[in-house]
């Protein structure tokens, strides 16, 4: 699906973002691409979508070179940017005009997701709030049924209720032949839906693991003291400490992605 080998990219000679970056992903996963602001998440998604020319670098998506922007490539890739452009059209008019570019577009799915988000075809896009516009874009993206969905900060602008609906419709709407990459620094918003975590920092992938592997090998607990010698990472919390520990007694715990994210950025020894 995505094959990136030894990618180097710089905005200028003094501002090198990626140096020999390798990034390979297959269909059937919802991948959380995590990182602080400025880590390179949005740039990586633009490279994958073919919006940035990386010259002779080895970048292949669905067996296409993205920057060539061939029609057969574009019909199966959808990028939700953090701040999309919205023309002065109604939701219904936009859908009718632009759905034709996506060979697998599903009008019924679009209608169902709009209903979930409490949006109507008669509403004008330019008159919607930022959160409503974001919900419309998510609905359209999922309805395209593109093999590759790239979502850049999709929960920005959404309230708590809308974030919950987003998670529900995303899981319901994608299937095994699709790859979804969600780029975000708001890790709590996606922790219940992703299959894999990739953490990017300063243009470098510093952590990449399947969720099932994390569940099998690590425990996330709250303890009253740090007397336990096997603690890999800890953070002070109300009533004690939130900790990451190696698996013990086969006791599976829920993955605290925010704590894991902090641990990895602090370069804790999290080895699986």
N, C-alpha and C positions, 0 to 999 in steps of 0.2 A: 504493500500500500504506500508507505512512505519510506524512502531510502535516502538518507543524507550522509555523505562520507567526507570527512576532512574539510568541512565547510569553514571558510574564513570570510569574514565580512567586516568592513569598516566604513563608517560615515565619512571619515577623513583620515589622513595619515596619522593624526594624533589621537583619533578616537576609534580604536579597534574594539569591536564588540564580540565577534566570534573568531576563534582561532582553532582550527582543526576540530570542529564540532562534529560528532557523530550522533545521529538521531534516526532510529528505525522503529516503525510502528506498524502493526498489522490490524486488519479488520476484526470486528468482534469485541472491541474494547471501548470503554469510556475512560479517557486518560485525563488526569488532572495535571496540567502544566503549571506548577506553582513557582512563585518567586516574588521578591520585593519589586516595587516600582523601579523601572530602569534596568531590570535584570536581563532584558532581551526577549521577553515572552512575545510581545506584539510583533517585533521584528522577525522572529522565527516564523510566526504564523503568516506574515506577509511573504516571506520567502517561499513557504509551502504553497501559498495561494497564487504565486506567480506575479506578485506585485512589485517585487524587487529583483533586479538583474544581478545574479551572482556570477556572471561571466562563465568561466569554464569549470566552475565547481560541480561536483557530482551530486545533483539533486534530482530525484525521480519520485513522482507521485502518480499512482495508478498507471505506471509505465509511460508517463508523459514527462517532458521537461516543462515545469510549470511556467516559466517566463515566456515560452512560446505562445501561451494562452490560446491553444487550439480549441475549437468548438466542442469537441468530444471530451476534452478535459474540463472545460468550464461548466458543462451541463451536469457534472457529477461532483462538483466542489462548491461549497457555500461557506463564505466567511462572514461572520457577524462581527463587525468592528465595534469598538467601544462607543464611537459617536457616528452612526450612519447618517447619510444624507436622506432626507425625506422630501419628495416632491409634493406639490400642492394637489394631491389626488386623494380620493376616498380610498379606504381600505379595499373595497370591492373593485374599484377601477385599477388600482395598483396591482392587485392579485391577477386580474384578467390580462393586463398588459405584460407583466413580467413572468408569470407562471409558464408561458409558452417556451421560455428559454431552458426549462428543466424537464427533461423527458419523462421523469417519474413523478412529476408533481401530482399530489393527491388532494383534490378540492374538498373531499369529505373530511380528511384529517385536518385541513386548514380550518374548516368550519367548526369542528369539534374543539380545537385548541383555542380559537377565538372566543368560543363560548366559555371555556374554562377561565380565560383571562378577562371575561366580561367586556369584550370588544364587539362592535357591530360593523358590518360592511359599509354602512352609510357614513361612518365617522371619517372626518378629513384628517389625514396624517399630520399635516402642519399645525393642526389645532390641538393635537393630543399632548399630554404632559410627557416629559422625558421618560418616565416609567412606563406609560402606555405605549409610547413609540418602541421602547425596548421589547415589550411583550409582543407587539405586532411582529417585529423582526424575528424574534424567536419562533413564533408561530409559522411564519413564512419559511424560515430555514428548515424547520422540522418537516413541513409539508412537501418540500422539494424531494425528500427521500434521497438526497445526494449520498454517494458512498462515503464522502469525507465531509464532515461538519466541523468547522473551526469556529469556536465561540470565544471571543475576546472580552473578558470581564462581563459576562452576560447578566450577572445579578446586580451590577451597579445601577442604581436608580429604582430598584424594586424594593417594595416594603416586605415585611416579614411574611405576610400572607402570600404575596405574589411569588416570593422565593420558594415557598412550600409547593405552590402550584407548578412552578418551573421544574422542580425536581420530579414531580409526579408525571408531568406530560413528557419530559425528556425520556425517562425510563420506559414509559408506555409507547413512545413513538419510534424508537430506534430498534433495529434488529441486528442479527449476527453478521450480516455482510457489510455493515457500516462501521466506520471509525469516527469517534467523536473526541475532539481535543478541546478541553475547557481550560483556557488560560485565565488565571485569577490570582490575586493576593489575598482574597477573602476566603480562606481555606475552609472555614466552618460551613460555608454555603453549599459545598459539594461533597463533604466527607461521606455522606450516606449513599452516594450514587456512582462513585468512580471505581474502576477495576484496577487502576494502576496509578502510581504517583511518580511524576518526574519533577525534580526540583532544579531550577535554573538560577544560577547566581553569578553575576558579573560575566555573562556570556558563556558560562561553563555549566554543563550538567554535572551536578555534584551528588545526585541521588536518583536512582531509578529502580523501583521495585513493584511487583504485583501485590495487591492488597492481601491476597490469600497467604502469601509468603510472610508478610508483616504479622498477620494474625497468628500464624503458626510459630513464629520465632521470637515475638516480643510481647510483653505485657505492659499495659498502661493502667497505673493505679494511683490512688491517693493514700499516702501514709502519714502517720503522725510524726515520725522521725526518720533520719537518714542512717540509721544503724545498719540497715541492709547493705552489705558490701557490694552486691551485684548491681546496684543502681548505675545505669548508663548515662542518665540525664535527669536532672531534677529542677523544679521551679517552685518557689514558695507560693503557697495558696492559703486560703482561709482554713484554719484548723490543721495545717501540716504542709505537705509537699505533694505536688503532682510529679510522678516519676515514670521513667521508661526503664524496664528491666528485661533481662533475657527470659525466655519462656521457662516456667517452673511448674512442675507437677501437671503439665498439660492443661493448665487453666487458661482458657481463651478469654480475652477481654476485648472490649470495643476499642478500636483504634482512635486515638486522639490525634487527628492530623495536625491540628494547630501546635500541639506540643512537639510532635515529630518534626514539623517544619522548623520550629525554633531550634530544636536540637541539631538538626542538620546544618542550619545556617551558622550555629555556634561551633560547628566542626566537632561535635561530640562523636565518640567512637561507636557509631551505629552500623554494625556490620551484620549482614544476614547470610 
